[in-house]
Amino acid sequence: MIKFLDLQNVNAQYKEELTEAFSRVLDSGWYIMGTELNQFETNFASYCGTKHAIGVANGLDALILIIRAYKELGLMQDGDEILVPSNTYIASILAISANGLVPVLVEPSLETFNINPLLIESKITPKTKAILPVHLYGQLCEMSSIIEIAKKHNLKVIEDCAQAHGAILENKKAGNWGDAAGFSFYPGKNLGALGDAGAITTNDDDLATCLRALLNYGSHVKYKNLYKGVNSRLDELQAAFLGVKLNNLDAETEIKRKIANRYNKEIINPKIILPSVINSMAHVWHLFVVRTENREELQNYLTNNGVQTVIHYPIPPHLQDAYKEFKNLSFKVSEQIHKEVLSLPLSAVLKVEEVDKIIEVLNKY
């Protein structure tokens, strides 16, 4: 069976360096908010092209804390609205409602899976305070259009970069387009930790200062609490592991781009709709997602032929029990996407003969 994602082999590439990083942290005796975190934050900010990178416990916390910080700074309040794609993982939407704000769902483009800029302005009301574009599956949204709309209506732009580490559009990387951005370093991401981890990037000094307090019990100085904060810190061990893997992120991405390019050129089965790419550098291929009318049939066929696949995601957020208030809403494009998508194996350790087999099997379907 060709695994959908062979994390053991992905991390085995770095075993010696990861072991050395573990020993360094273990021997230091300092496990929270130390030199490893400082170094990773500096390096990740430099990588993204931003002034600040702030380590947090996970990607969801990154988005929650950004919105929370805007509330603390008086720029948002309970009941305000944030526009967010209806086609996304539920975390993007949870971050809004967790802060007492209202998620307003916007349909995506069927071709790119990302939020459709042409539909954004129709959703803006006097209560709208931000747009939260999600760079789904690793492809940057049409950010120039989104930024233009945001400036016109005086809105913040909060990027969800959980799947788009290193994606570039118009010489600007994911995480450096909006006012702030949330990243996930969940183990399966393009830049994955060996546990939960996340980060926030921003060029806003005031926001960064507020965030650093909020993630640490609301405190800049020990035992002095400016805000009712939380504990959401990126620990030294994960920071050290991420530092090792950041050095090779672009090289891994190039391997994935080459595999994705083969898929797009060599899969020629008319029953399978391949993903659209707006710009080769704007996609880092966290996932290679195809569409087909008979998804379950295709998935079973691939399983029977030794190819493991995953569905990202089977149920759209507006049909989840968690958001009963959306149950009566209709988002036809999102519903179609969620019924048809199937993710193929794609990683930097996928062998040439495995790619050959995947293409062959798909073309015989």
Protein Blocks (a to p, Z undefined) as FASTA:
>chain_A
ZZfblfklmmmmmmmmmmmmmmmmmmnopaghpfklmmmmmmmmmmnopabdcddfbfkl
mmmmmmmmmmmnopacehiacdddfbdcfklmmmmmmnopacddddddfklopacfklmm
mmpcfklcbdcdddehhiacdfklmmmmmmmnopacdddfklmghiaeehiaehilmmbd
cddfbfklmbdcfbdddddddfbfklmmmmmmmmnooiabghiafbdcddddddfklmmm
mmmmmmmmmmmmmmmmmmmmmmmmmmccfkbccdddfbfklpgolaacdddfblmlmmmm
mmmnopacddddfbdfklgfklmmlmmpccfklmmmmmmgccddddfkbcfklmmmmmmm
mmmZZ
